[in-house]
Amino acid sequence: MTKNKDNYPLVSIITVSYKDDKYLSGLISSIERLEKSKFSIELIIVSILSSDKQIKVKKIPLKQISISRRAGYAQAINIGISESQGQYLFLPNPDTLVHKTGLEEMVSYLQRHNNVGIVGPKVFSMDEPSKVSPFDLPCRHFNKTSGRVLQVTAGELAAINKPQELYWLCGNGIVVRKSVWEQVGKYDESYFLYWEDADFNMKVRQLGYKSVLIPQARIFHKGYASVGDTDDQVYYILRNGRYFVNRYSSFSGRFLLHLTSFLVIISKSLQVFFGTRDRMKTQAFIEGILDFYKGKRGIRGG
């Protein structure tokens, strides 16, 4: 456990930037303004396919790691955490802004509750700061019998005003105990992009730790700034979601997964045959499901 001269814990902030993300400077500025009376911080930025320009940060220890190939988010986070020294790990996306008290609220809660492995903030939209982000909804329950994921709705999330245990938290902005991270191992890199956070939360639950939403902690998220609303996004969400459900469901849940996958392939194939306004996304939908059955992991097309 690393502590500063005042015997306060160190928090490692790890973020992943893809192709010189234009929002990264905003995240850094919000980190520089953080209130941190009872902890110190280090910042680790993992840059994928960037120009290798030097990033400047005021009065915060910085490690900048460059990856010259197209790597997945899970792999990049794992690389960043392997270089971290902190007792706690804070994982904000590059297209977020952190409220000045957000990190302190989460770290303080972890310090007081040893049975909690992960805490997360209430995430608001960067474009509409008074509204919760539709991209960062946590899960209230996962039904292993049906394979169904029950998300907390935006309205339900907005109404939460005190710390609440949830089944899992969206990975953007979570704070994880380093000791818990080491027990789990790391993010599963076979997901490449999307669902690695849900998988990690499930493994933390299996260790007996809780995941708790801290509504007083706030961050603001642009949403899909790196990948965008693309066919790649559709592919990874569909393929990886099936890996997750297949891994954690009972026999009945897996049966329903295969049944719905069969019906979806027929439906989407008919859309392609008769013409669709977004042929690329529809084909990515089919490809993602078929690649799940082919056992393909990691990068699309790899």
N, C-alpha and C positions, 0 to 999 in steps of 0.2 A: 504494500500500500504506500503510495507516494503522498507526502504532505509537504506544505510549504513551511516557512520559518515560523509561522504563527500556529503550527500544528493543525492546520486546516487541510482537508483532503483536496486532491487535485482532480479536476474534471477534464477529461479529454474530449474535445469537440471534433468529430470526424464528419466531413462532408465530401461528396463526390461531384466533381464538375465535369461536364461533357462538352467538348469543343468550345472552350472559353465561354461558358454560360454567362450571358449578359446580366443575370440577376445576382451573381456571386458577390459583387461589390456591395450590394445592399445587405446581404446576409452578414458580411464581414463588419460593416458599419454597425449593424444592430448588436453583434457580439461585442464590439468595442464599447458599447454603451451599457452592457449588462451590469446589474447590481450583483456584487459577489463579495459580500462582507464575511462569509463563513466558508469560502472555498477559493481556490485559484484555478486557472484554466490554462490549457494548451490547445492550440488549433492545428489540426492535421487536414490538409486539403489534398485529395487524390484527384488528379486531373487526367481524364481520358482523351487522347487525341487532341491535346491542346497545343498552343503555339510555344509553350515553355516560357512564357513571359514571367518575370518575377512579380509575385504578388506581395503587396506591402500591407503590413498590419501594425497598428500602433500598440506598443507596450504589451504584446502577447507573444509568448514563444510560438513559433510557426515551423511546421515541417511541411514541405511541399513535395509530393510524390507524383511523378509523371509516368503515365502508361501510354506507350506509343502504338498500341494495337487496340482494336475494339474489344473492350472487356465488359463483362456484366456488372451491374450494380452490386450484386452480392459479393463478387470477387474483389471489387474495388474497396468495399467496406472492410472486408476481411484483411486486405493489405494494410489499410489505414490503421485498423485496430491492432494489428501485429506490431506497429511502431509506437503504440500509445503507452503512457506511463501512469494514467489516472486510475483512481479507485472507481470512478463512475465514467460511463461513456454516453455522450450526448450526440444524437445522430440526426441533425436537421438536413433536409434537402437544400440544394443551393438556391432554389427559387422561393426561399422563405425569409421572413423577418421575425426576429424573436423579441417579444416584449421585454423590457428591461428587467422585470422581476420574474420572468417565466422560468428561467433555469433555476433560480434560487428556490422557487416554490417546489420544484420537483426534487431537487437534491435534498432539501430539508425534509420532505416526506419520506424519502428513502432512508435517511439517517434515523428517523424515528420508528420505522417499521421494518424489522429484519426479515419478516416473512414475505415481503414484496420484492420481486425480482426486476420488474419493469414498471415505470410510470410514464405517462404521456400527457401532453397538453391538450387543451381544447383548441382545435385548429380553425381559424377563420379565413375567409376569402381575402386575398390581397386586393382584388378589384372592388369588393363590397365588404369592408372591414366589420360591419355590424352583423354580417351573416356567417354562419359556420360554413366551412369548406365542404363541398359535395365530393371532393376527391379523397377525403381522409376520415371516412366514417368507420368507427371501430365495430367489432362484432360482439353482440350480446350473447349469442349461443350458437354452438355448432352441434347439430343433431347427427350423431354417428349412425343412427338407424336409417335415416332418410338421406344423409349426405347434404343436408340443407344448411346453408349459412344464413343466420338471422342477423342482419346488420342493424345497428342503432340508426334510426332515421335522423335526418337533419333537424327535424322538429324536436325529437327526443333529446338529441345531443345539446341543442340550444337550451333546453330546460334543466339540464343537470347543473347543479350549483354547489355540490360538495363532492369530495373524492368518492369514487365509485369503482368497485371491482367489476371488470368486464372479462369476457372470454379471451379476447385478444385486442391489441391496440395496433392501429396503423403505424408503420415504421417511421414515418416522418416526424421527427422531433422527440422520439422516445429517449428516456434515460435508462440505462441498464447498469446493474452492478457488474463490475469487471469480473468478480468472482463467479457470478452466474453465467456470464458469457463464456468463461473458461470451462465451466462444467458442461455446458451445451456443446462447445467446440467452436462453432462459427456459423455464419449463414451458409445454407446449402447452395453451393455455386451452380448446381445443375439447373436451378430455376432460371438463372441468368438475369431475369428482370421480372418483377412482380411475383407475389405470393411467398417470397422468401421470409418476409416479416411474419406472416401468419404461421408459417412452418416453425419459425423460431419461438413464437409465443406458445405454440402447442408443446414444444419440447420443454420450455420453462415451466409450464403447468404440470407436465409429467414429473418434474423434479420437486413439485410441491410448493412452488412459489406463485404469488399472485401477480396479475397485471392490473394496475389501477390508473384510472383517468383522474387527472388533477385539473379541474375546470378553472381554478384560479391562475393556472399557468397558460399563457396564450402565445401562439405564434400565428403568422399570417402567410398563406401559401398561394402562389400563383397557379400552380397546377398544370402538369404535363408540359412544362416549359422546355424540357430537354428532348423528350420523345415526340410530343405533340399527339394530336388525334389522328393516328396513322394506322395503316394495316399491320405494322409491326406490333403496335400496342394491342390490337385485337388478337393477334396470333399468340403473344405471350400470356395474356390474361386467360384465353380459352385453354391453351395447352397446359399451362402450369396449374390452373384451377382444378383441372382433372387429375393431375398428379397428386395434388393436395388431398382432394376428396377420396381418391382411391387409396391413399396412404393411411388416412385416419378414420375411414368409415368401417362399419361392420359389413357383413356379407350383403345384407339387404340394401345398404347404402351404395355399395359398389354395383349391385344389380341395377338399381335405378339410374345410376350414373351411365352405365352402358346402354340402357334402354333410351334414355333421353339423348345421348350422343348419336345413336342410330337415327332417331327421329329428326334431330337437328341437321344431320348430314343430308338426309333426303330433302328436307325443306329448303336448305340453302342451295343444294344442287339444282332444284327446280327453279330457284330464283336466278341462278346463273344461266340456265337453259332458256328461260323465257325473257331474260333481260332484267337488269337491275341498275339503279342509278349509281350504285357504288360497287362496281364489280370487284375491285381490288380488295376491299374489306370483306366482302362476302367470300371470296376465295381464301383470304387469310383465315376466316372463320373455319372453313372446311379443312384447310391445311393444318391448323392448330390441333384440331381433334384427331385427324389422321396421324399426325406426328406423335401424338400421345400414344396411340396404339402401336406405332412403329418403335416406341421406346426412345425417341430422340430427345436429348437433353441439351442444355447449354444454348449457344447462339443459334438463331434461326438459319437453316440452310447449312449448318456446320456438320 
